[in-house]
Amino acid sequence: MPVPLDEYPIHQAPLSIAHMDTSDRNAYDRCYLNAHDRTGDVFLVTGLGQYPNLGVIDAYATVRKGDQQFTIRASDALGDDRMRQQVGPYRVEVIEPLKKLRLICDGDDHGVGFDLTWEGSFPAFDEARHTWRRNGRINLDAQRFAQVGTWEGTLRVGGEQLVVTPDRGLGMRDRSWGIRGVGEAEPPGRAGEEPIEGFWWTYIPMRFDDFAVIIILQEEPDGTRVMNDVVRVWPEGSGRRPEQLGWPDIDVHYAPGTRIPTGATLQLRTADRKDLTMEVESLGYVALNIGAGYGGDPDWGHGQWRGRDWVEGAVYDLTDPMVTGRGAFSVVDHVGRAMLDGQEGWGLFEHGCFGRHDPSGFTDYGSVAP
């Protein structure tokens, strides 16, 4: 059946906009957002995804507050109207495309609720297409845009209401779509006998007063860089195009005996060959496989069929080693503070390093920082 967008000349394939131009079961289209107060004491990570070839829509929100992490997740059958970004008590409203959103979650009975309005501080940036193959198979083939900005509204967690104001409520968001592993686990095939040796990933979108910086790096176990997209984004109306900041050297600082970073030092270079040093520090974090449904989460995963009208809440004790130990095998999102070119910035410091990574001195899944 047609959908409202089919009235417009925007089609990319001989299909209704309601359908993906691929039969791959791993097709996805989703958003990710985070919010913090510059301290790391409270950190919200949330998102909504649609999986058209699985017939599933789901959403999650997880809030770290002190030594606890409160999570709500919802899932349902995907309907015909893909512009309807709502599942269970969670919904996303587009107020002004690429500039302003409203997020609502009436999940207080499950420990998390909010009514938050997002406003982009700088233009959304269209990142480079991200393709990652292994042993001839597509692990990831996706497009994404990212944006830094501010939040306003209320966040309710564990029975307490927090007022969020734009001067303190900061964060970033992205939208991505394409192919990545979702839903129930597939037969491993060749990967069962030849598992991945290691994974290294760093994603740093930062908001400064005069500009934004978006850094995306991915490396193979031997240090070969398969993704390098590093730009400075200037204010809308400035007339300045996004500025490439080169092929950075990066030194991630890990807490001894772990793979949890405390910060990182990056060497950047401007288009006019000026060298810049960017220092990043972590002020608190959420491991994405603790409640948020990302790879390795034993409780729930994106795109899984849980039946109609499924909603679940959970509370995680972050002093429990059985919980925090998951972070060694997960991408971890940190509230990040940065210094660059004399300016202080705030945003996301996302990092994942598990298995072998020669430049870091990690030889296998069991090795940690000295």
BELLINGI-V643511 format. One record per backbone hydrogen bond with DSSP energy under -0.5 kcal/mol. NH is the residue of the N-H (numbers start at 1). CO is the residue of the C=O. E is the energy in kcal/mol with one decimal. If there is no record, write none. Layout:
BEGIN
NH,CO,E / NH,CO,E
END
This chain:
BEGIN
6,3,-2.1 / 7,4,-1.9 / 8,5,-2.0 / 10,8,-2.2 / 15,13,-2.6 / 19,16,-2.2 / 22,20,-0.7 / 27,24,-1.6 / 28,178,-2.2 / 29,50,-1.8 / 30,176,-2.7 / 31,48,-2.6 / 32,174,-2.6 / 33,46,-2.9 / 34,172,-2.0 / 35,44,-2.2 / 36,170,-2.3 / 37,42,-0.7 / 43,64,-2.0 / 44,35,-2.8 / 45,62,-2.6 / 46,33,-2.9 / 47,60,-2.1 / 48,31,-1.0 / 49,58,-3.0 / 50,29,-2.4 / 51,56,-2.7 / 54,51,-2.0 / 55,51,-1.3 / 56,51,-1.4 / 57,76,-2.2 / 58,49,-2.4 / 59,74,-2.3 / 60,47,-2.3 / 61,72,-2.3 / 62,45,-2.8 / 63,70,-2.9 / 64,43,-2.7 / 65,63,-0.6 / 65,68,-2.9 / 66,41,-1.4 / 68,65,-1.5 / 69,316,-1.9 / 70,63,-2.7 / 71,314,-2.9 / 72,61,-2.5 / 73,312,-2.4 / 74,59,-2.6 / 75,310,-2.6 / 76,57,-2.2 / 78,55,-1.8 / 82,80,-1.1 / 84,81,-1.3 / 85,83,-1.1 / 86,84,-1.4 / 87,90,-2.6 / 90,87,-2.2 / 91,104,-2.4 / 92,85,-2.6 / 93,102,-3.0 / 95,93,-0.9 / 95,100,-1.4 / 96,100,-2.3 / 99,96,-2.4 / 100,96,-2.9 / 101,118,-1.6 / 102,93,-2.5 / 103,116,-3.3 / 104,91,-2.3 / 105,114,-2.7 / 106,89,-2.3 / 107,105,-0.6 / 110,107,-2.3 / 111,108,-1.7 / 112,107,-1.4 / 113,156,-2.7 / 114,105,-2.0 / 115,154,-2.3 / 116,103,-2.7 / 117,152,-3.0 / 118,101,-2.7 / 119,150,-2.2 / 120,99,-2.8 / 121,148,-2.4 / 122,148,-1.0 / 123,234,-0.6 / 125,146,-3.2 / 127,125,-0.9 / 127,144,-2.0 / 130,142,-3.0 / 131,129,-0.7 / 132,140,-3.0 / 134,137,-2.5 / 137,134,-2.0 / 139,132,-2.5 / 139,137,-0.7 / 140,132,-1.7 / 141,179,-2.5 / 142,130,-2.6 / 143,177,-2.5 / 145,175,-2.2 / 146,125,-2.2 / 147,173,-2.1 / 149,171,-2.3 / 150,119,-2.4 / 151,169,-3.0 / 152,117,-1.4 / 153,164,-2.4 / 154,115,-2.1 / 155,162,-2.6 / 156,113,-3.7 / 157,155,-0.5 / 157,160,-2.6 / 158,111,-2.1 / 160,157,-1.8 / 162,155,-3.4 / 164,153,-3.2 / 168,165,-1.6 / 169,165,-3.9 / 170,36,-2.2 / 170,168,-1.1 / 171,149,-1.5 / 173,147,-2.5 / 174,32,-2.4 / 175,145,-2.0 / 176,30,-2.5 / 177,143,-2.1 / 178,28,-2.2 / 179,141,-2.4 / 180,26,-1.9 / 181,139,-0.7 / 183,302,-3.3 / 191,188,-1.5 / 192,189,-1.6 / 193,189,-0.6 / 193,190,-1.2 / 194,190,-2.2 / 199,354,-2.7 / 200,219,-0.9 / 201,352,-2.5 / 202,217,-2.7 / 203,350,-2.7 / 204,215,-2.9 / 206,204,-0.6 / 206,213,-3.2 / 207,346,-2.8 / 208,206,-0.6 / 208,211,-2.5 / 212,233,-2.5 / 213,206,-2.2 / 214,231,-2.3 / 215,204,-1.2 / 216,229,-1.8 / 217,202,-2.9 / 218,227,-1.9 / 219,200,-1.9 / 220,224,-3.0 / 223,220,-2.4 / 226,218,-2.0 / 226,224,-0.6 / 227,218,-1.4 / 229,216,-2.2 / 231,214,-2.1 / 232,243,-2.3 / 233,212,-3.3 / 235,210,-0.5 / 238,235,-1.8 / 243,232,-2.8 / 244,242,-0.5 / 245,230,-2.7 / 248,246,-0.6 / 249,267,-0.9 / 251,265,-2.6 / 252,250,-0.5 / 253,263,-2.8 / 254,252,-0.7 / 255,260,-2.6 / 257,369,-2.9 / 258,255,-1.7 / 261,259,-0.7 / 262,253,-3.5 / 263,253,-1.2 / 264,280,-2.3 / 265,251,-2.2 / 266,278,-2.7 / 267,249,-2.5 / 268,266,-0.7 / 268,276,-3.2 / 269,245,-1.3 / 270,274,-2.7 / 273,270,-1.8 / 275,273,-0.5 / 276,268,-2.8 / 278,266,-2.9 / 278,276,-0.5 / 279,277,-0.5 / 279,339,-1.9 / 280,264,-2.8 / 281,337,-2.6 / 282,262,-2.4 / 283,284,-0.5 / 283,335,-2.7 / 286,333,-2.7 / 288,331,-2.3 / 290,287,-1.9 / 291,289,-0.7 / 294,288,-1.9 / 297,294,-1.9 / 298,296,-0.6 / 302,293,-1.4 / 304,301,-1.7 / 306,304,-0.7 / 310,75,-2.1 / 310,307,-0.7 / 312,73,-2.5 / 314,71,-2.3 / 316,69,-2.7 / 318,67,-2.6 / 318,316,-0.8 / 320,317,-1.6 / 321,319,-0.6 / 323,320,-1.6 / 324,320,-2.4 / 325,321,-2.0 / 326,323,-1.6 / 327,324,-1.5 / 328,325,-1.2 / 329,326,-2.5 / 330,327,-1.2 / 332,351,-3.1 / 333,286,-3.0 / 334,332,-0.5 / 334,349,-1.5 / 335,284,-2.9 / 336,334,-0.6 / 336,347,-3.0 / 337,281,-2.2 / 338,345,-2.8 / 339,279,-2.0 / 340,343,-2.4 / 341,277,-0.5 / 343,340,-2.1 / 345,338,-3.0 / 346,207,-2.0 / 347,336,-2.2 / 348,205,-2.1 / 349,334,-2.4 / 350,203,-2.9 / 350,348,-0.5 / 351,332,-2.5 / 352,201,-2.3 / 354,199,-2.1 / 356,197,-2.6 / 357,362,-2.6 / 358,221,-3.1 / 360,357,-0.9 / 361,357,-0.7 / 361,358,-1.3 / 362,357,-1.8 / 363,361,-0.6 / 367,364,-0.8 / 369,258,-2.2
END
